[in-house]
Amino acid sequence: MAIMPSVRRTRTVRVVTGVALAGALLLSGCGGGEPDSAATTTRKPARPTTTAPQTGERKPAAATVAVDDMKFSPAEVTVEVGDTVTWKFDDKVPHSVQGIGDKAMGINSPIFDKGEWSYTFTTPGTYRYLCSLHPEMRGTVTVR
């Protein structure tokens, strides 16, 4: 029994559509295990803000980490959700800020010897990072 061309075309369209849908579902499931993006990045310098008295909504604050003399200083920083951490690079050799683990995957600065890079933390947790060129240089940001 021969299959009519219109029936063959309908089956082909269904197969192609099914494969495309399955591929889209697989790709949308790949994300490193976190339900939402943990943070956003910006290359603009963070503007320091002052902490206002607790009269309602808290304004985001900023923390600064110096990157010089082959270290992050301070190596441990604690901030609130929505705060921005700025790394200020000023060393004789280049450095970067690279997150360690799935949760910190978005922390990934360019390589700098001078300049700065900022990251705004939007999810509570502990974020470990290192310099990709000097893995002994390590730091931690705790977000409450």
Backbone as JSON Lines, residues from 0, in Angstrom:
{"i":0,"aa":"M","n":[0.84,-1.18,0.0],"ca":[0.0,0.0,0.0],"c":[0.89,1.24,0.0]}
{"i":1,"aa":"A","n":[0.68,2.16,-0.87],"ca":[1.49,3.37,-1.0],"c":[0.91,4.48,-0.14]}
{"i":2,"aa":"I","n":[1.8,5.24,0.49],"ca":[1.37,6.38,1.31],"c":[1.28,7.58,0.39]}
{"i":3,"aa":"M","n":[0.2,8.31,0.56],"ca":[-0.04,9.48,-0.27],"c":[0.96,10.58,0.1]}
{"i":4,"aa":"P","n":[1.38,11.43,-0.85],"ca":[2.34,12.5,-0.56],"c":[1.91,13.43,0.56]}
{"i":5,"aa":"S","n":[0.62,13.76,0.67],"ca":[0.17,14.68,1.71],"c":[0.28,14.03,3.09]}
{"i":6,"aa":"V","n":[0.06,12.74,3.19],"ca":[0.2,12.02,4.46],"c":[1.68,11.97,4.84]}
{"i":7,"aa":"R","n":[2.57,11.7,3.88],"ca":[4.01,11.64,4.12],"c":[4.52,13.01,4.6]}
{"i":8,"aa":"R","n":[4.04,14.08,3.97],"ca":[4.44,15.43,4.35],"c":[3.98,15.74,5.77]}
{"i":9,"aa":"T","n":[2.75,15.36,6.15],"ca":[2.22,15.6,7.49],"c":[3.06,14.87,8.52]}
{"i":10,"aa":"R","n":[3.44,13.61,8.24],"ca":[4.27,12.85,9.18],"c":[5.64,13.51,9.32]}
{"i":11,"aa":"T","n":[6.22,13.98,8.22],"ca":[7.53,14.63,8.25],"c":[7.47,15.9,9.09]}
{"i":12,"aa":"V","n":[6.43,16.7,8.9],"ca":[6.27,17.93,9.67],"c":[6.13,17.6,11.16]}
{"i":13,"aa":"R","n":[5.36,16.55,11.49],"ca":[5.19,16.17,12.89],"c":[6.52,15.71,13.49]}
{"i":14,"aa":"V","n":[7.3,14.94,12.76],"ca":[8.58,14.45,13.26],"c":[9.55,15.63,13.47]}
{"i":15,"aa":"V","n":[9.64,16.51,12.47],"ca":[10.54,17.67,12.59],"c":[10.1,18.56,13.75]}
{"i":16,"aa":"T","n":[8.82,18.8,13.89],"ca":[8.31,19.62,14.99],"c":[8.62,18.97,16.33]}
{"i":17,"aa":"G","n":[8.44,17.67,16.42],"ca":[8.72,16.95,17.67],"c":[10.19,17.02,18.04]}
{"i":18,"aa":"V","n":[11.08,16.85,17.06],"ca":[12.52,16.93,17.32],"c":[12.91,18.34,17.77]}
{"i":19,"aa":"A","n":[12.36,19.36,17.1],"ca":[12.66,20.74,17.47],"c":[12.17,21.05,18.88]}
{"i":20,"aa":"L","n":[10.98,20.59,19.23],"ca":[10.44,20.81,20.56],"c":[11.28,20.11,21.62]}
{"i":21,"aa":"A","n":[11.67,18.87,21.36],"ca":[12.52,18.13,22.31],"c":[13.86,18.84,22.5]}
{"i":22,"aa":"G","n":[14.45,19.33,21.42],"ca":[15.72,20.05,21.51],"c":[15.58,21.32,22.34]}
{"i":23,"aa":"A","n":[14.5,22.05,22.11],"ca":[14.27,23.29,22.86],"c":[14.1,23.0,24.35]}
{"i":24,"aa":"L","n":[13.38,21.92,24.69],"ca":[13.19,21.55,26.09],"c":[14.5,21.15,26.73]}
{"i":25,"aa":"L","n":[15.32,20.42,26.03],"ca":[16.63,20.02,26.57],"c":[17.51,21.23,26.81]}
{"i":26,"aa":"L","n":[17.57,22.15,25.85],"ca":[18.41,23.34,25.99],"c":[17.93,24.24,27.12]}
{"i":27,"aa":"S","n":[16.63,24.36,27.3],"ca":[16.12,25.24,28.36],"c":[16.38,24.65,29.73]}
{"i":28,"aa":"G","n":[16.63,23.35,29.83],"ca":[16.91,22.71,31.11],"c":[18.36,22.82,31.51]}
{"i":29,"aa":"C","n":[19.25,23.25,30.63],"ca":[20.68,23.36,30.96],"c":[20.94,24.71,31.59]}
{"i":30,"aa":"G","n":[21.31,24.72,32.89],"ca":[21.53,26.02,33.49],"c":[22.42,26.01,34.7]}
{"i":31,"aa":"G","n":[23.08,24.91,35.01],"ca":[24.01,24.91,36.11],"c":[23.37,24.65,37.47]}
{"i":32,"aa":"G","n":[22.08,24.22,37.5],"ca":[21.49,23.82,38.75],"c":[20.86,24.94,39.57]}
{"i":33,"aa":"E","n":[20.93,26.14,39.18],"ca":[20.32,27.24,39.92],"c":[19.0,27.6,39.26]}
{"i":34,"aa":"P","n":[17.92,27.82,40.05],"ca":[16.63,28.14,39.45],"c":[16.58,29.49,38.77]}
{"i":35,"aa":"D","n":[17.31,30.45,39.27],"ca":[17.31,31.79,38.69],"c":[18.75,32.26,38.56]}
{"i":36,"aa":"S","n":[18.94,33.25,37.73],"ca":[20.27,33.84,37.63],"c":[20.64,34.43,38.96]}
{"i":37,"aa":"A","n":[21.85,34.16,39.43],"ca":[22.27,34.6,40.76],"c":[22.66,36.07,40.79]}
{"i":38,"aa":"A","n":[23.06,36.64,39.67],"ca":[23.54,38.01,39.74],"c":[23.63,38.61,38.34]}
{"i":39,"aa":"T","n":[23.92,39.88,38.33],"ca":[24.16,40.58,37.07],"c":[25.51,41.24,37.15]}
{"i":40,"aa":"T","n":[26.08,41.53,36.0],"ca":[27.38,42.19,36.01],"c":[27.29,43.52,35.29]}
{"i":41,"aa":"T","n":[28.24,44.37,35.61],"ca":[28.33,45.65,34.94],"c":[29.79,46.07,34.94]}
{"i":42,"aa":"R","n":[30.21,46.77,33.91],"ca":[31.57,47.29,33.86],"c":[31.63,48.72,34.36]}
{"i":43,"aa":"K","n":[30.49,49.31,34.64],"ca":[30.47,50.67,35.15],"c":[30.93,50.66,36.6]}
{"i":44,"aa":"P","n":[31.62,51.7,37.02],"ca":[32.03,51.76,38.42],"c":[30.82,51.87,39.32]}
{"i":45,"aa":"A","n":[30.87,51.18,40.44],"ca":[29.78,51.27,41.4],"c":[29.88,52.59,42.14]}
{"i":46,"aa":"R","n":[28.74,53.21,42.35],"ca":[28.71,54.46,43.09],"c":[28.49,54.14,44.56]}
{"i":47,"aa":"P","n":[29.39,54.57,45.42],"ca":[29.19,54.3,46.84],"c":[27.94,55.01,47.33]}
{"i":48,"aa":"T","n":[27.23,54.37,48.2],"ca":[26.05,54.98,48.78],"c":[26.2,54.96,50.3]}
{"i":49,"aa":"T","n":[25.51,55.86,50.94],"ca":[25.52,55.86,52.39],"c":[24.29,55.13,52.87]}
{"i":50,"aa":"T","n":[24.4,54.55,54.02],"ca":[23.28,53.81,54.58],"c":[22.36,54.78,55.29]}
{"i":51,"aa":"A","n":[21.12,54.81,54.85],"ca":[20.13,55.71,55.46],"c":[19.53,55.02,56.68]}
{"i":52,"aa":"P","n":[18.99,55.78,57.6],"ca":[18.3,55.17,58.75],"c":[17.19,54.26,58.24]}
{"i":53,"aa":"Q","n":[16.88,53.24,59.0],"ca":[15.86,52.26,58.61],"c":[14.48,52.93,58.64]}
{"i":54,"aa":"T","n":[14.09,53.54,57.55],"ca":[12.79,54.2,57.47],"c":[11.97,53.61,56.34]}
{"i":55,"aa":"G","n":[12.19,52.35,56.05],"ca":[11.45,51.72,54.96],"c":[12.38,50.91,54.08]}
{"i":56,"aa":"E","n":[12.35,51.21,52.81],"ca":[13.13,50.44,51.85],"c":[14.62,50.75,51.95]}
{"i":57,"aa":"R","n":[15.43,49.7,51.96],"ca":[16.88,49.85,52.04],"c":[17.44,50.1,50.66]}
{"i":58,"aa":"K","n":[18.37,51.04,50.55],"ca":[19.01,51.32,49.27],"c":[20.22,50.41,49.12]}
{"i":59,"aa":"P","n":[20.5,49.94,47.9],"ca":[21.67,49.08,47.7],"c":[22.95,49.8,48.12]}
{"i":60,"aa":"A","n":[23.87,49.03,48.66],"ca":[25.16,49.57,49.09],"c":[26.25,49.01,48.19]}
{"i":61,"aa":"A","n":[27.46,49.45,48.43],"ca":[28.58,48.98,47.64],"c":[29.72,48.57,48.57]}
{"i":62,"aa":"A","n":[30.46,47.57,48.13],"ca":[31.67,47.15,48.84],"c":[32.79,47.14,47.81]}
{"i":63,"aa":"T","n":[34.01,47.4,48.27],"ca":[35.15,47.45,47.37],"c":[36.22,46.46,47.83]}
{"i":64,"aa":"V","n":[36.77,45.73,46.85],"ca":[37.86,44.79,47.11],"c":[39.05,45.26,46.27]}
{"i":65,"aa":"A","n":[40.17,45.54,46.93],"ca":[41.39,45.93,46.21],"c":[42.08,44.68,45.68]}
{"i":66,"aa":"V","n":[42.54,44.76,44.44],"ca":[43.28,43.66,43.83],"c":[44.67,44.18,43.52]}
{"i":67,"aa":"D","n":[45.59,43.92,44.46],"ca":[46.97,44.35,44.27],"c":[47.88,43.53,45.19]}
{"i":68,"aa":"D","n":[49.15,43.58,44.93],"ca":[50.13,42.84,45.71],"c":[49.79,41.36,45.76]}
{"i":69,"aa":"M","n":[49.28,40.83,44.66],"ca":[48.94,39.41,44.5],"c":[47.92,38.91,45.53]}
{"i":70,"aa":"K","n":[46.93,39.79,45.87],"ca":[45.88,39.35,46.79],"c":[44.62,40.18,46.61]}
{"i":71,"aa":"F","n":[43.5,39.62,47.1],"ca":[42.23,40.33,47.2],"c":[42.16,40.86,48.63]}
{"i":72,"aa":"S","n":[41.86,42.16,48.78],"ca":[41.84,42.74,50.11],"c":[40.62,43.65,50.27]}
{"i":73,"aa":"P","n":[39.69,43.34,51.15],"ca":[39.68,42.17,52.02],"c":[39.33,40.9,51.24]}
{"i":74,"aa":"A","n":[39.77,39.77,51.75],"ca":[39.51,38.49,51.08],"c":[38.08,38.02,51.32]}
{"i":75,"aa":"E","n":[37.46,38.5,52.4],"ca":[36.07,38.13,52.71],"c":[35.24,39.39,52.87]}
{"i":76,"aa":"V","n":[34.1,39.41,52.17],"ca":[33.2,40.56,52.19],"c":[31.79,40.03,52.46]}
{"i":77,"aa":"T","n":[31.02,40.74,53.28],"ca":[29.62,40.4,53.53],"c":[28.75,41.57,53.08]}
{"i":78,"aa":"V","n":[27.76,41.26,52.23],"ca":[26.85,42.28,51.7],"c":[25.42,41.77,51.8]}
{"i":79,"aa":"E","n":[24.49,42.65,51.5],"ca":[23.07,42.28,51.46],"c":[22.65,42.02,50.02]}
{"i":80,"aa":"V","n":[21.55,41.32,49.84],"ca":[20.99,41.09,48.49],"c":[20.77,42.44,47.83]}
{"i":81,"aa":"G","n":[21.21,42.58,46.59],"ca":[21.07,43.83,45.84],"c":[22.3,44.72,45.9]}
{"i":82,"aa":"D","n":[23.25,44.39,46.77],"ca":[24.47,45.19,46.88],"c":[25.45,44.85,45.75]}
{"i":83,"aa":"T","n":[26.32,45.79,45.47],"ca":[27.32,45.62,44.41],"c":[28.7,45.57,45.03]}
{"i":84,"aa":"V","n":[29.51,44.63,44.57],"ca":[30.91,44.55,44.96],"c":[31.74,45.0,43.77]}
{"i":85,"aa":"T","n":[32.68,45.9,44.0],"ca":[33.57,46.38,42.95],"c":[35.0,45.96,43.28]}
{"i":86,"aa":"W","n":[35.63,45.3,42.33],"ca":[37.03,44.93,42.47],"c":[37.85,45.99,41.75]}
{"i":87,"aa":"K","n":[38.79,46.61,42.47],"ca":[39.66,47.65,41.89],"c":[41.05,47.05,41.69]}
{"i":88,"aa":"F","n":[41.44,46.95,40.43],"ca":[42.7,46.33,40.03],"c":[43.8,47.39,39.95]}
{"i":89,"aa":"D","n":[44.9,47.15,40.65],"ca":[46.03,48.06,40.6],"c":[47.28,47.28,40.99]}
{"i":90,"aa":"D","n":[47.81,46.5,40.04],"ca":[48.96,45.66,40.32],"c":[49.91,45.69,39.14]}
{"i":91,"aa":"K","n":[51.1,45.18,39.33],"ca":[52.1,45.12,38.26],"c":[51.81,44.0,37.28]}
{"i":92,"aa":"V","n":[50.99,43.04,37.7],"ca":[50.64,41.9,36.85],"c":[49.12,41.84,36.69]}
{"i":93,"aa":"P","n":[48.63,41.23,35.63],"ca":[47.17,41.16,35.41],"c":[46.5,40.14,36.32]}
{"i":94,"aa":"H","n":[45.21,40.4,36.59],"ca":[44.39,39.51,37.42],"c":[42.97,39.47,36.86]}
{"i":95,"aa":"S","n":[42.18,38.54,37.39],"ca":[40.75,38.47,37.05],"c":[39.99,38.03,38.3]}
{"i":96,"aa":"V","n":[38.68,38.06,38.2],"ca":[37.81,37.54,39.25],"c":[36.96,36.46,38.58]}
{"i":97,"aa":"Q","n":[37.1,35.22,39.04],"ca":[36.39,34.08,38.45],"c":[35.69,33.31,39.55]}
{"i":98,"aa":"G","n":[34.37,33.15,39.43],"ca":[33.61,32.4,40.42],"c":[33.99,30.93,40.44]}
{"i":99,"aa":"I","n":[33.88,30.33,41.63],"ca":[34.16,28.9,41.8],"c":[32.82,28.2,42.07]}
{"i":100,"aa":"G","n":[32.48,27.21,41.26],"ca":[31.26,26.44,41.45],"c":[30.08,27.01,40.67]}
{"i":101,"aa":"D","n":[29.02,26.2,40.6],"ca":[27.84,26.56,39.82],"c":[27.19,27.86,40.3]}
{"i":102,"aa":"K","n":[27.08,28.04,41.6],"ca":[26.39,29.22,42.13],"c":[27.1,30.51,41.73]}
{"i":103,"aa":"A","n":[28.43,30.48,41.64],"ca":[29.22,31.68,41.34],"c":[29.61,31.76,39.87]}
{"i":104,"aa":"M","n":[28.96,30.99,39.02],"ca":[29.35,30.91,37.62],"c":[29.28,32.25,36.9]}
{"i":105,"aa":"G","n":[28.39,33.15,37.26],"ca":[28.27,34.43,36.58],"c":[29.38,35.42,36.92]}
{"i":106,"aa":"I","n":[30.15,35.13,37.96],"ca":[31.25,36.01,38.35],"c":[32.42,35.67,37.43]}
{"i":107,"aa":"N","n":[32.68,36.55,36.48],"ca":[33.7,36.25,35.47],"c":[34.16,37.56,34.83]}
{"i":108,"aa":"S","n":[35.14,38.19,35.46],"ca":[35.62,39.48,34.95],"c":[36.61,39.28,33.82]}
{"i":109,"aa":"P","n":[36.81,40.33,33.04],"ca":[37.94,40.31,32.1],"c":[39.24,40.36,32.9]}
{"i":110,"aa":"I","n":[40.35,40.2,32.22],"ca":[41.66,40.29,32.85],"c":[42.09,41.76,32.89]}
{"i":111,"aa":"F","n":[42.49,42.23,34.08],"ca":[42.89,43.62,34.29],"c":[44.25,43.68,34.99]}
{"i":112,"aa":"D","n":[45.01,44.74,34.76],"ca":[46.09,45.08,35.67],"c":[45.77,46.43,36.32]}
{"i":113,"aa":"K","n":[44.98,47.25,35.64],"ca":[44.46,48.51,36.18],"c":[42.99,48.62,35.77]}
{"i":114,"aa":"G","n":[42.19,49.2,36.63],"ca":[40.77,49.38,36.32],"c":[39.9,48.76,37.38]}
{"i":115,"aa":"E","n":[38.61,48.61,37.07],"ca":[37.69,48.02,38.02],"c":[36.58,47.25,37.33]}
{"i":116,"aa":"W","n":[35.97,46.35,38.09],"ca":[34.88,45.53,37.59],"c":[33.9,45.31,38.74]}
{"i":117,"aa":"S","n":[32.6,45.4,38.44],"ca":[31.57,45.29,39.48],"c":[30.63,44.15,39.21]}
{"i":118,"aa":"Y","n":[30.04,43.64,40.29],"ca":[29.07,42.55,40.22],"c":[28.0,42.81,41.27]}
{"i":119,"aa":"T","n":[26.74,42.77,40.87],"ca":[25.62,42.99,41.78],"c":[25.03,41.63,42.16]}
{"i":120,"aa":"F","n":[24.97,41.36,43.45],"ca":[24.49,40.07,43.97],"c":[23.0,40.14,44.24]}
{"i":121,"aa":"T","n":[22.24,39.24,43.63],"ca":[20.79,39.28,43.74],"c":[20.21,38.07,44.47]}
{"i":122,"aa":"T","n":[21.06,37.13,44.89],"ca":[20.6,35.93,45.57],"c":[21.47,35.69,46.8]}
{"i":123,"aa":"P","n":[20.86,35.4,47.96],"ca":[21.67,35.12,49.15],"c":[22.54,33.87,48.96]}
{"i":124,"aa":"G","n":[23.64,33.84,49.66],"ca":[24.51,32.67,49.62],"c":[25.96,33.06,49.78]}
{"i":125,"aa":"T","n":[26.82,32.06,49.67],"ca":[28.25,32.28,49.76],"c":[28.84,32.05,48.38]}
{"i":126,"aa":"Y","n":[29.58,33.03,47.9],"ca":[30.17,33.01,46.56],"c":[31.69,33.02,46.71]}
{"i":127,"aa":"R","n":[32.33,31.93,46.29],"ca":[33.78,31.86,46.33],"c":[34.32,32.26,44.96]}
{"i":128,"aa":"Y","n":[35.49,32.89,44.94],"ca":[36.1,33.28,43.68],"c":[37.61,33.21,43.8]}
{"i":129,"aa":"L","n":[38.26,33.27,42.64],"ca":[39.72,33.26,42.57],"c":[40.17,34.07,41.37]}
{"i":130,"aa":"C","n":[41.47,34.28,41.28],"ca":[42.05,34.88,40.08],"c":[42.38,33.73,39.14]}
{"i":131,"aa":"S","n":[41.86,33.77,37.93],"ca":[42.08,32.66,37.0],"c":[43.55,32.52,36.6]}
{"i":132,"aa":"L","n":[44.32,33.6,36.72],"ca":[45.74,33.55,36.38],"c":[46.61,33.16,37.58]}
{"i":133,"aa":"H","n":[46.1,33.37,38.78],"ca":[46.84,33.08,40.01],"c":[45.87,32.4,40.98]}
{"i":134,"aa":"P","n":[45.6,31.09,40.8],"ca":[44.56,30.41,41.58],"c":[44.77,30.42,43.1]}
{"i":135,"aa":"E","n":[45.98,30.77,43.55],"ca":[46.2,30.87,44.99],"c":[45.54,32.13,45.56]}
{"i":136,"aa":"M","n":[45.2,33.09,44.69],"ca":[44.47,34.3,45.11],"c":[42.99,33.94,45.18]}
{"i":137,"aa":"R","n":[42.43,33.96,46.39],"ca":[41.03,33.56,46.57],"c":[40.29,34.54,47.46]}
{"i":138,"aa":"G","n":[38.98,34.59,47.26],"ca":[38.14,35.44,48.09],"c":[36.74,34.87,48.22]}
{"i":139,"aa":"T","n":[35.95,35.47,49.1],"ca":[34.58,35.02,49.34],"c":[33.68,36.24,49.54]}
{"i":140,"aa":"V","n":[32.5,36.18,48.92],"ca":[31.46,37.18,49.17],"c":[30.29,36.44,49.78]}
{"i":141,"aa":"T","n":[29.87,36.86,50.96],"ca":[28.69,36.29,51.62],"c":[27.56,37.29,51.43]}
{"i":142,"aa":"V","n":[26.44,36.8,50.88],"ca":[25.28,37.65,50.6],"c":[24.15,37.23,51.53]}
{"i":143,"aa":"R","n":[23.69,38.19,52.35],"ca":[22.6,37.89,53.31],"c":[21.28,38.38,52.81]}
